[in-house]
Amino acid sequence: MAVDEEALDRAFTALGDPVRRAIVARLSRGEATVNELAEPFAITKQAISRHVQVLEQAGLITRSRDGQRRPCHLVPAALEALTGWIDTYRLATERSYRRLDAVLETLEDS
């Protein structure tokens, strides 16, 4: 499986900010406009717009046009790519721990 390192870097950098993680969490429940995304934050709508731009440039969200509305949406494939990358290392680590558990069990039996 080929991994686009630059895309991973952009995505993880984007998710390094707590406001952007909160925006992603909100969008996981459904689409929202910038005004709707700004409601729970004590920052300007312009700041939220900038966060949305960063998420968009990282490929994590898209925006569509619905009349006057410009709702934001998560990009499931982008999130799947991130979790796939993480799972590669998680699974390898789990295998190592299972082998260690087996060795320790053998030592306890001895």
Disulfide bonds with the S-S distance in Angstrom:
none
